[in-house]
Amino acid sequence: MKISGSYTLPVAPERAFQILQDPAILAQAMPGCESLEKIGPDEYRMKMKVLLAALSGQFEGKVRIADQAPPTSFRLIVEGSGRIGFLKGDGLLKLLPRYTDYTGPGAEARTSTEVSTLVSYEGDAQVGGTMAAVGQRLIDGTAKMMIKKFFDKLAGLARNLTW
């Protein structure tokens, strides 16, 4: 299954890159994430609960970050399995600055140009086991919904972070 899309985070690319690699922040943003712990350089152990139609189950696996080019891109490699199946994924995330001129009310308290980050992602995912039997359309829809929830939550967390 091919996955791709983009989302805007309300922080500069340098901050977005840090946020996207912070296990505490990612654990809060990932739907169903029960734990995300560092087990080595750029490698994490993950536990998450997945709900797909009438199926639900806990997955355990690993997330690895590779091919880092701060603050513009990195690759995520995910492998997990559980009672209802398995998941393997590999995706490239690219971070591009977006500049927005701001001249509205309160402009004197803000910079004249606001910087945010367009995060684009593209990759492949494979699912197997009982989970794969529910149908590709349902899996695609669930994946898109989970990605949207992740980025919505991440954007909210990014707005409230104090560095």
C-alpha positions, 0 to 999 in steps of 0.5 A: 500500500502506498501512502503519501500526503502533507501536513503543516506544523506551526513551527520552523523546520529545525523545531519540526525536525526535533519534534518529529524525533522526540519519543515523548512527544511522538508517544503523545501524538500517535493514536493508540500508542502505549509506549515508545522507548529508546533502545539504541541510536535512532531506534525505538521499541513501540507498543500500540493498540490498533482498532480496525473495523471489528478487529483490535489488538496490541502491536509490538515492534520497532521504529528506526530513523535513518538517512537523516539530513537535519532539518530537511528529511529523514526516513522512518522504518517501522515493523510490528506484529500482534495477534491480528497481524503484522505491519511493515512500513518505510517512508521518507519525510521531507520538511520544507519551510513555509513563510506567511506574511502577517499584517493583521491585528497585533502585527506589531507583536509578531514578526512580519513573516511567520515560519511554519513547516510543510511536512510531506511524507511518502512511503510503502506499508504492508499489512498481513494476517487477519488484519489484511482480510478486512479489505484494502479500502478499509485499511487505506481509510484507517491509515489516512485517519490515523495519520491525520490524527497524529499530525493534528495532535502533533501540531497542537503539541508543537504550538504549546511547547516551550523551548 
